[in-house]
Amino acid sequence: MAAPALAELLDLLAPAIVLPMLAWDPAEVEPPETNALLAVSDAETGVRRTLWLREPLRNKWRAAIGARRAELHALFDAHSLPPFDLIDREGHFDAEALTRHFMECVA
């Protein structure tokens, strides 16, 4: 969801208790580690193309994910809604950390 639309939605949900959770699965947000051909489809147009995934493109990919992560955290922080990352950067889920997050946010 685009940041302006998400901000508007958060404003509408202000009377409710909202606990944002983000799922950053490394399999989805990390580019392949080696130079490789990658078939991609544009989510909006459905146009398919093939990319040669070299280091500069992998760096651009990681930077875009980092920028989106920072954008979401800033947006939620501006609404006093600290988000919880369901999956850590290594791909693990920590149930105890989620429980602590719920307890801290509701208390």
N, CA, C and O atoms as a MOPAC input file, in Angstrom:
PM7 MOZYME 1SCF
protein

 N      0.85000 1    -1.16600 1     0.00000 1
 C      0.00000 1     0.00000 1     0.00000 1
 C      0.89900 1     1.23400 1     0.00000 1
 O      1.90600 1     1.28000 1     0.70700 1
 N      0.53900 1     2.19600 1    -0.77200 1
 C      1.31700 1     3.42800 1    -0.85300 1
 C      1.24200 1     4.17800 1     0.47500 1
 O      0.22900 1     4.12200 1     1.17200 1
 N      2.31200 1     4.87200 1     0.81600 1
 C      2.40900 1     5.56100 1     2.10000 1
 C      1.27100 1     6.55900 1     2.34100 1
 O      0.71700 1     6.57200 1     3.44000 1
 N      0.89400 1     7.40100 1     1.35800 1
 C     -0.21000 1     8.34400 1     1.63200 1
 C     -1.52900 1     7.63000 1     1.95300 1
 O     -2.26400 1     8.05500 1     2.84400 1
 N     -1.82400 1     6.56100 1     1.23600 1
 C     -3.06000 1     5.81000 1     1.49500 1
 C     -2.99500 1     5.13000 1     2.85700 1
 O     -3.99500 1     5.07700 1     3.57300 1
 N     -1.83200 1     4.61300 1     3.21600 1
 C     -1.66500 1     3.96900 1     4.52000 1
 C     -1.80200 1     4.99200 1     5.64800 1
 O     -2.41700 1     4.70700 1     6.67500 1
 N     -1.23500 1     6.17200 1     5.45800 1
 C     -1.35800 1     7.23200 1     6.46600 1
 C     -2.81800 1     7.62300 1     6.66300 1
 O     -3.26400 1     7.83100 1     7.79100 1
 N     -3.55200 1     7.72200 1     5.57000 1
 C     -4.98000 1     8.05400 1     5.65100 1
 C     -5.74500 1     6.96000 1     6.40000 1
 O     -6.60200 1     7.25800 1     7.23200 1
 N     -5.43500 1     5.69800 1     6.10300 1
 C     -6.07200 1     4.58100 1     6.78200 1
 C     -5.76200 1     4.59800 1     8.28200 1
 O     -6.64800 1     4.35800 1     9.10200 1
 N     -4.51300 1     4.87800 1     8.63700 1
 C     -4.13700 1     4.94100 1    10.05100 1
 C     -4.87900 1     6.05600 1    10.77300 1
 O     -5.24600 1     5.91000 1    11.93800 1
 N     -5.10200 1     7.17700 1    10.07600 1
 C     -5.88000 1     8.26500 1    10.67000 1
 C     -7.31300 1     7.81700 1    10.95300 1
 O     -7.88100 1     8.15000 1    11.99400 1
 N     -7.89200 1     7.06000 1    10.02000 1
 C     -9.25600 1     6.55700 1    10.21000 1
 C     -9.33900 1     5.54100 1    11.34600 1
 O    -10.36400 1     5.44200 1    12.02100 1
 N     -8.26200 1     4.78800 1    11.55500 1
 C     -8.23800 1     3.76400 1    12.58900 1
 C     -7.77200 1     4.29200 1    13.94400 1
 O     -7.60900 1     3.51500 1    14.88500 1
 N     -7.55900 1     5.59100 1    14.05300 1
 C     -7.02000 1     6.17800 1    15.28600 1
 C     -7.80500 1     5.79300 1    16.53700 1
 O     -7.18600 1     5.57800 1    17.57900 1
 N     -9.13700 1     5.69400 1    16.49300 1
 C     -9.85600 1     5.31200 1    17.71800 1
 C     -9.62900 1     3.85300 1    18.13700 1
 O     -9.90200 1     3.49500 1    19.28200 1
 N     -9.14200 1     3.02200 1    17.24100 1
 C     -8.94200 1     1.60200 1    17.53100 1
 C     -7.51900 1     1.33100 1    18.00600 1
 O     -6.62400 1     2.16000 1    17.83700 1
 N     -7.32800 1     0.16800 1    18.59600 1
 C     -5.98200 1    -0.26900 1    18.96200 1
 C     -5.41500 1    -0.98900 1    17.74500 1
 O     -5.92600 1    -2.03000 1    17.33200 1
 N     -4.36600 1    -0.43100 1    17.18300 1
 C     -3.74500 1    -0.99500 1    15.98600 1
 C     -2.30700 1    -1.38000 1    16.32800 1
 O     -1.54200 1    -0.56700 1    16.84600 1
 N     -1.95400 1    -2.62300 1    16.03100 1
 C     -0.58300 1    -3.10000 1    16.24000 1
 C     -0.05300 1    -3.59000 1    14.89800 1
 O     -0.28600 1    -4.74000 1    14.52600 1
 N      0.66300 1    -2.72700 1    14.15900 1
 C      1.15400 1    -3.12900 1    12.84500 1
 C      2.21000 1    -4.22600 1    12.93400 1
 O      3.08800 1    -4.20100 1    13.79700 1
 N      2.10300 1    -5.18300 1    12.02700 1
 C      3.08900 1    -6.25700 1    11.92900 1
 C      3.58100 1    -6.31300 1    10.48900 1
 O      2.79300 1    -6.29900 1     9.54400 1
 N      4.90200 1    -6.37700 1    10.34500 1
 C      5.52000 1    -6.41200 1     9.02400 1
 C      6.15400 1    -7.77600 1     8.79600 1
 O      6.83500 1    -8.30700 1     9.67400 1
 N      5.92900 1    -8.33400 1     7.62900 1
 C      6.52300 1    -9.63300 1     7.28200 1
 C      7.56200 1    -9.41000 1     6.19600 1
 O      7.22000 1    -9.24900 1     5.02500 1
 N      8.81400 1    -9.40100 1     6.58000 1
 C      9.93000 1    -9.21100 1     5.65100 1
 C     10.64700 1   -10.54500 1     5.49300 1
 O     11.69800 1   -10.75200 1     6.10100 1
 N     10.11500 1   -11.43000 1     4.70800 1
 C     10.72600 1   -12.73800 1     4.47800 1
 C     11.95900 1   -12.56000 1     3.59700 1
 O     11.84900 1   -12.03400 1     2.48900 1
 N     13.13700 1   -12.99100 1     4.07000 1
 C     14.35600 1   -12.83600 1     3.26300 1
 C     14.23700 1   -13.45400 1     1.86400 1
 O     14.86500 1   -12.97000 1     0.92300 1
 N     13.45400 1   -14.49500 1     1.72300 1
 C     13.27400 1   -15.12300 1     0.40900 1
 C     12.59000 1   -14.17500 1    -0.57000 1
 O     12.72500 1   -14.32900 1    -1.78400 1
 N     11.86400 1   -13.20800 1    -0.05100 1
 C     11.15400 1   -12.25700 1    -0.91000 1
 C     11.88700 1   -10.93700 1    -1.08000 1
 O     11.78100 1   -10.30300 1    -2.13000 1
 N     12.63000 1   -10.51200 1    -0.06300 1
 C     13.22500 1    -9.17600 1    -0.12000 1
 C     14.71900 1    -9.17300 1    -0.40200 1
 O     15.27900 1    -8.12300 1    -0.71800 1
 N     15.37200 1   -10.31800 1    -0.29600 1
 C     16.80300 1   -10.40300 1    -0.59700 1
 C     17.01000 1   -10.90200 1    -2.02400 1
 O     16.44800 1   -11.92500 1    -2.41300 1
 N     17.80900 1   -10.18600 1    -2.79700 1
 C     18.08300 1   -10.66700 1    -4.16000 1
 C     18.98900 1   -11.89100 1    -4.12800 1
 O     19.70400 1   -12.10600 1    -3.14900 1
 N     18.96700 1   -12.69300 1    -5.18500 1
 C     19.90700 1   -13.82200 1    -5.25400 1
 C     21.34000 1   -13.32100 1    -5.10600 1
 O     21.66600 1   -12.22000 1    -5.55100 1
 N     22.19000 1   -14.12400 1    -4.48500 1
 C     23.54600 1   -13.70100 1    -4.15800 1
 C     24.51500 1   -13.71000 1    -5.33500 1
 O     25.56900 1   -13.07900 1    -5.25200 1
 N     24.20300 1   -14.38800 1    -6.40600 1
 C     25.14300 1   -14.48800 1    -7.52100 1
 C     24.59200 1   -13.80200 1    -8.74900 1
 O     23.39700 1   -13.52000 1    -8.84000 1
 N     25.48900 1   -13.53400 1    -9.70400 1
 C     25.03100 1   -13.00600 1   -10.98300 1
 C     24.12300 1   -14.04600 1   -11.61400 1
 O     24.49700 1   -15.21100 1   -11.74500 1
 N     22.93500 1   -13.62500 1   -12.00100 1
 C     21.97400 1   -14.58500 1   -12.52600 1
 C     20.93700 1   -13.86600 1   -13.37800 1
 O     20.74600 1   -12.65500 1   -13.27100 1
 N     20.28500 1   -14.63500 1   -14.21500 1
 C     19.13300 1   -14.12800 1   -14.94100 1
 C     17.91700 1   -14.26000 1   -14.04400 1
 O     17.74700 1   -15.26900 1   -13.35900 1
 N     17.07400 1   -13.24000 1   -14.04900 1
 C     15.89300 1   -13.24500 1   -13.20500 1
 C     14.69400 1   -12.82600 1   -14.04400 1
 O     14.68700 1   -11.73800 1   -14.62100 1
 N     13.68300 1   -13.68300 1   -14.11500 1
 C     12.44600 1   -13.34900 1   -14.81100 1
 C     11.52600 1   -12.64200 1   -13.82300 1
 O     11.24600 1   -13.17000 1   -12.74700 1
 N     11.06000 1   -11.46000 1   -14.18200 1
 C     10.19600 1   -10.67800 1   -13.30200 1
 C      8.93900 1   -10.25100 1   -14.05000 1
 O      8.93200 1   -10.13500 1   -15.27500 1
 N      7.87900 1   -10.02000 1   -13.28500 1
 C      6.62500 1    -9.50400 1   -13.83600 1
 C      6.25600 1    -8.23400 1   -13.08600 1
 O      6.32900 1    -8.18900 1   -11.85800 1
 N      5.86300 1    -7.21500 1   -13.81400 1
 C      5.39100 1    -5.98600 1   -13.19700 1
 C      4.02900 1    -6.26800 1   -12.57800 1
 O      3.12100 1    -6.73200 1   -13.26700 1
 N      3.87700 1    -5.99400 1   -11.28900 1
 C      2.64100 1    -6.29800 1   -10.57500 1
 C      1.45300 1    -5.50300 1   -11.11000 1
 O      0.31500 1    -5.96700 1   -11.04300 1
 N      1.71200 1    -4.30500 1   -11.64100 1
 C      0.61200 1    -3.46600 1   -12.11200 1
 C      0.23600 1    -3.73900 1   -13.56700 1
 O     -0.94500 1    -3.76500 1   -13.91300 1
 N      1.23700 1    -3.94000 1   -14.41100 1
 C      0.95200 1    -4.10000 1   -15.84600 1
 C      0.97700 1    -5.54700 1   -16.30500 1
 O      0.41500 1    -5.87400 1   -17.35000 1
 N      1.62000 1    -6.41900 1   -15.53800 1
 C      1.74100 1    -7.81600 1   -15.94200 1
 C      2.83400 1    -8.05300 1   -16.97100 1
 O      3.02600 1    -9.18300 1   -17.42000 1
 N      3.55800 1    -6.99600 1   -17.35300 1
 C      4.62200 1    -7.12600 1   -18.34700 1
 C      5.77100 1    -7.93300 1   -17.75400 1
 O      6.23800 1    -7.64800 1   -16.65100 1
 N      6.22400 1    -8.94800 1   -18.50000 1
 C      7.33300 1    -9.79300 1   -18.04600 1
 C      8.61000 1    -9.36700 1   -18.75600 1
 O      8.59500 1    -8.99600 1   -19.93000 1
 N      9.71200 1    -9.42700 1   -18.02100 1
 C     11.01300 1    -9.15200 1   -18.62200 1
 C     12.08100 1    -9.91500 1   -17.86000 1
 O     11.84600 1   -10.42000 1   -16.76200 1
 N     13.24900 1    -9.98500 1   -18.45800 1
 C     14.35800 1   -10.70800 1   -17.85500 1
 C     15.45000 1    -9.71000 1   -17.49600 1
 O     15.79600 1    -8.83800 1   -18.29300 1
 N     15.99100 1    -9.84700 1   -16.28400 1
 C     17.06000 1    -8.96800 1   -15.81800 1
 C     18.30900 1    -9.78600 1   -15.54300 1
 O     18.22800 1   -10.92000 1   -15.07100 1
 N     19.46900 1    -9.20500 1   -15.84200 1
 C     20.74000 1    -9.80100 1   -15.44900 1
 C     21.08200 1    -9.16900 1   -14.10700 1
 O     21.36200 1    -7.97300 1   -14.03100 1
 N     21.05900 1    -9.96500 1   -13.06200 1
 C     21.21200 1    -9.47600 1   -11.70400 1
 C     22.68400 1    -9.38400 1   -11.32500 1
 O     23.26100 1   -10.32700 1   -10.78300 1
 N     23.29100 1    -8.21400 1   -11.62300 1
 C     24.67700 1    -7.95400 1   -11.24100 1
 C     24.67700 1    -7.21700 1    -9.91100 1
 O     23.62900 1    -6.82800 1    -9.39500 1
 N     25.86100 1    -7.03400 1    -9.37400 1
 C     26.00900 1    -6.40400 1    -8.05200 1
 C     25.35100 1    -5.01900 1    -7.97400 1
 O     24.67500 1    -4.74800 1    -6.98100 1
 N     25.50900 1    -4.12600 1    -8.96200 1
 C     24.84900 1    -2.81500 1    -8.85400 1
 C     23.32000 1    -2.92900 1    -8.73900 1
 O     22.69800 1    -2.16300 1    -8.00300 1
 N     22.72400 1    -3.86600 1    -9.44900 1
 C     21.27600 1    -4.03500 1    -9.36900 1
 C     20.87100 1    -4.64700 1    -8.03000 1
 O     19.83800 1    -4.27900 1    -7.47000 1
 N     21.67700 1    -5.58300 1    -7.50700 1
 C     21.39700 1    -6.13800 1    -6.17800 1
 C     21.48900 1    -5.04300 1    -5.11300 1
 O     20.68000 1    -5.00700 1    -4.18600 1
 N     22.47400 1    -4.15200 1    -5.24500 1
 C     22.60200 1    -3.03000 1    -4.30600 1
 C     21.39800 1    -2.09500 1    -4.38200 1
 O     20.90700 1    -1.61500 1    -3.36000 1
 N     20.92900 1    -1.84500 1    -5.60000 1
 C     19.75300 1    -0.99200 1    -5.79400 1
 C     18.52100 1    -1.66400 1    -5.16800 1
 O     17.69500 1    -0.99700 1    -4.54500 1
 N     18.40800 1    -2.97200 1    -5.33900 1
 C     17.30300 1    -3.75100 1    -4.76800 1
 C     17.31500 1    -3.61600 1    -3.24900 1
 O     16.29000 1    -3.30800 1    -2.64100 1
 N     18.48100 1    -3.84700 1    -2.63700 1
 C     18.59300 1    -3.75800 1    -1.17600 1
 C     18.29500 1    -2.34100 1    -0.67600 1
 O     17.65700 1    -2.16800 1     0.36300 1
 N     18.75500 1    -1.33400 1    -1.41400 1
 C     18.49800 1     0.05800 1    -1.03000 1
 C     17.00200 1     0.36700 1    -1.08200 1
 O     16.48400 1     1.06400 1    -0.21000 1
 N     16.30900 1    -0.14300 1    -2.09400 1
 C     14.86600 1     0.09400 1    -2.21500 1
 C     14.11400 1    -0.57300 1    -1.06400 1
 O     13.17800 1     0.01200 1    -0.51900 1
 N     14.50800 1    -1.77900 1    -0.69300 1
 C     13.87400 1    -2.46300 1     0.43200 1
 C     14.16100 1    -1.70200 1     1.72700 1
 O     13.26500 1    -1.52500 1     2.55300 1
 N     15.39600 1    -1.25400 1     1.90800 1
 C     15.74700 1    -0.47100 1     3.10100 1
 C     14.95700 1     0.82100 1     3.18800 1
 O     14.51700 1     1.21100 1     4.27000 1
 N     14.77300 1     1.49400 1     2.04200 1
 C     14.01300 1     2.73900 1     2.02000 1
 C     12.54900 1     2.48300 1     2.36400 1
 O     11.93800 1     3.25600 1     3.10200 1
 N     11.98700 1     1.40500 1     1.83200 1
 C     10.57900 1     1.07700 1     2.12800 1
 C     10.41400 1     0.72900 1     3.60700 1
 O      9.44800 1     1.14200 1     4.24900 1
 N     11.36600 1    -0.03300 1     4.13600 1
 C     11.32200 1    -0.39700 1     5.56100 1
 C     11.36600 1     0.87600 1     6.41700 1
 O     10.58100 1     1.01900 1     7.35500 1
 N     12.27100 1     1.78900 1     6.09900 1
 C     12.39800 1     3.04700 1     6.84800 1
 C     11.13500 1     3.89800 1     6.70100 1
 O     10.68100 1     4.51300 1     7.66600 1
 N     10.57200 1     3.92900 1     5.48900 1
 C      9.35200 1     4.69700 1     5.24000 1
 C      8.20100 1     4.17000 1     6.11000 1
 O      7.47700 1     4.95400 1     6.72500 1
 N      8.03600 1     2.85200 1     6.15700 1
 C      6.95800 1     2.27400 1     6.95600 1
 C      7.17500 1     2.51500 1     8.44400 1
 O      6.24000 1     2.87200 1     9.16000 1
 N      8.40700 1     2.32000 1     8.91300 1
 C      8.68000 1     2.54800 1    10.33400 1
 C      8.43500 1     4.01800 1    10.69500 1
 O      7.87500 1     4.29700 1    11.75500 1
 N      8.83800 1     4.95200 1     9.84600 1
 C      8.61700 1     6.37900 1    10.10700 1
 C      7.12300 1     6.70200 1    10.13100 1
 O      6.65900 1     7.46600 1    10.97700 1
 N      6.38300 1     6.11900 1     9.20300 1
 C      4.93900 1     6.35500 1     9.14200 1
 C      4.24100 1     5.84000 1    10.40000 1
 O      3.42500 1     6.54100 1    10.99800 1
 N      4.57100 1     4.60800 1    10.79500 1
 C      3.96400 1     4.05200 1    12.00100 1
 C      4.42100 1     4.81700 1    13.25000 1
 O      3.61800 1     5.05000 1    14.15400 1
 N      5.68300 1     5.20600 1    13.31100 1
 C      6.17900 1     5.97600 1    14.45300 1
 C      5.45600 1     7.32000 1    14.56500 1
 O      5.16600 1     7.78400 1    15.66800 1
 N      5.16900 1     7.94000 1    13.42000 1
 C      4.46300 1     9.22200 1    13.41900 1
 C      3.05200 1     9.07900 1    13.98600 1
 O      2.47700 1    10.05200 1    14.47500 1
 N      2.49800 1     7.88100 1    13.92300 1
 C      1.16800 1     7.60800 1    14.47900 1
 C      1.26700 1     6.91600 1    15.85400 1
 O      0.27300 1     6.41000 1    16.37400 1
 N      2.46500 1     6.90500 1    16.42400 1
 C      2.72100 1     6.24500 1    17.71700 1
 C      2.30200 1     4.78600 1    17.70100 1
 O      1.71600 1     4.28200 1    18.65900 1
 N      2.61200 1     4.11400 1    16.59900 1
 C      2.28100 1     2.70100 1    16.41900 1
 C      3.55200 1     1.93400 1    16.06800 1
 O      3.82800 1     1.71000 1    14.88900 1
 N      4.32400 1     1.53100 1    17.06100 1
 C      5.56100 1     0.81800 1    16.72900 1
 C      5.26100 1    -0.51600 1    16.04800 1
 O      4.55000 1    -1.34700 1    16.61400 1
 N      5.78900 1    -0.73300 1    14.84700 1
 C      5.51200 1    -1.99200 1    14.14800 1
 C      6.37400 1    -3.12900 1    14.68400 1
 O      7.42800 1    -2.90600 1    15.28100 1
 N      5.90500 1    -4.33900 1    14.45800 1
 C      6.65700 1    -5.52700 1    14.84400 1
 C      7.04500 1    -6.27300 1    13.57500 1
 O      6.19500 1    -6.56000 1    12.73200 1
 N      8.32900 1    -6.58500 1    13.44100 1
 C      8.79700 1    -7.38400 1    12.30800 1
 C      8.59300 1    -8.85500 1    12.65000 1
 O      9.29700 1    -9.39900 1    13.50000 1
 N      7.63400 1    -9.50100 1    11.99200 1
 C      7.30300 1   -10.90000 1    12.27700 1
 C      8.47200 1   -11.84100 1    12.03200 1
 O      8.66300 1   -12.81500 1    12.76000 1
 N      9.24500 1   -11.54300 1    11.01000 1
 C     10.36800 1   -12.40100 1    10.63500 1
 C     11.63300 1   -11.55600 1    10.69100 1
 O     11.68900 1   -10.48600 1    10.08400 1
 N     12.65700 1   -12.02600 1    11.41600 1
 C     13.90000 1   -11.25400 1    11.50300 1
 C     14.68600 1   -11.38900 1    10.19600 1
 O     14.28200 1   -12.11800 1     9.29000 1
 N     15.79700 1   -10.68800 1    10.11200 1
 C     16.57800 1   -10.65300 1     8.87000 1
 C     17.15800 1   -12.00700 1     8.47400 1
 O     17.55400 1   -12.20600 1     7.32600 1
 N     17.20700 1   -12.93600 1     9.42600 1
 C     17.70200 1   -14.29200 1     9.11900 1
 C     16.56200 1   -15.23600 1     8.75300 1
 O     16.80600 1   -16.39900 1     8.43300 1
 N     15.31000 1   -14.74700 1     8.79500 1
 C     14.17100 1   -15.57100 1     8.42100 1
 C     13.53000 1   -16.31700 1     9.56500 1
 O     12.80200 1   -17.28200 1     9.33400 1
 N     13.78200 1   -15.89300 1    10.81100 1
 C     13.23600 1   -16.58400 1    11.97500 1
 C     12.09600 1   -15.79100 1    12.59900 1
 O     12.09000 1   -14.56000 1    12.58700 1
 N     11.13500 1   -16.52400 1    13.14300 1
 C     10.01500 1   -15.94000 1    13.87700 1
 C     10.24400 1   -16.17600 1    15.36600 1
 O     10.56500 1   -17.29200 1    15.77400 1
 N     10.08000 1   -15.13200 1    16.18200 1
 C     10.28400 1   -15.23100 1    17.62300 1
 C      8.94900 1   -14.97000 1    18.32100 1
 O      8.54200 1   -13.81900 1    18.48300 1
 N      8.27000 1   -16.04500 1    18.73400 1
 C      6.95900 1   -15.93000 1    19.36800 1
 C      7.03000 1   -15.14200 1    20.67500 1
 O      6.12000 1   -14.37200 1    20.98100 1
 N      8.09300 1   -15.32500 1    21.44200 1
 C      8.23000 1   -14.59700 1    22.71200 1
 C      8.37000 1   -13.10100 1    22.47300 1
 O      7.82200 1   -12.29800 1    23.22700 1
 N      9.09300 1   -12.72400 1    21.44000 1
 C      9.24000 1   -11.30000 1    21.12100 1
 C      7.89100 1   -10.70200 1    20.71000 1
 O      7.59000 1    -9.55700 1    21.04900 1
 N      7.09000 1   -11.46900 1    19.98800 1
 C      5.76200 1   -10.99100 1    19.59700 1
 C      4.87800 1   -10.80500 1    20.82900 1
 O      4.16500 1    -9.80700 1    20.93400 1
 N      4.91800 1   -11.74500 1    21.74800 1
 C      4.14200 1   -11.62300 1    22.98100 1
 C      4.56900 1   -10.38900 1    23.76600 1
 O      3.72500 1    -9.64000 1    24.25900 1
 N      5.89100 1   -10.17300 1    23.88400 1
 C      6.38500 1    -8.98200 1    24.58400 1
 C      5.89400 1    -7.70700 1    23.89500 1
 O      5.50000 1    -6.74800 1    24.55800 1
 N      5.92300 1    -7.70600 1    22.55800 1
 C      5.47800 1    -6.53600 1    21.79600 1
 C      4.00800 1    -6.22700 1    22.09900 1
 O      3.65000 1    -5.07400 1    22.33500 1
 N      3.15400 1    -7.26800 1    22.09000 1
 C      1.73900 1    -7.06800 1    22.40300 1
 C      1.57200 1    -6.52300 1    23.82600 1
 O      0.80500 1    -5.58700 1    24.05200 1
 N      2.28000 1    -7.10400 1    24.75600 1
 C      2.15700 1    -6.67900 1    26.15000 1
 C      2.61900 1    -5.22900 1    26.34000 1
 O      1.99300 1    -4.47900 1    27.08800 1
 N      3.69400 1    -4.83300 1    25.67900 1
 C      4.21300 1    -3.48200 1    25.80400 1
 C      3.30100 1    -2.46900 1    25.13200 1
 O      3.12700 1    -1.36000 1    25.63700 1
 N      2.72200 1    -2.83700 1    24.00700 1
 C      1.86600 1    -1.89400 1    23.26500 1
 C      0.51100 1    -1.69800 1    23.91900 1
 O     -0.06600 1    -0.61400 1    23.83700 1
 N      0.00100 1    -2.72500 1    24.56200 1
 C     -1.33400 1    -2.63900 1    25.15400 1
 C     -1.28400 1    -2.08400 1    26.57100 1
 O     -2.27100 1    -1.54200 1    27.07000 1
 N     -0.13900 1    -2.22200 1    27.20900 1
 C     -0.02700 1    -1.78100 1    28.60500 1
 C     -0.09800 1    -0.27900 1    28.74800 1
 O     -0.01900 1     0.23900 1    29.86200 1

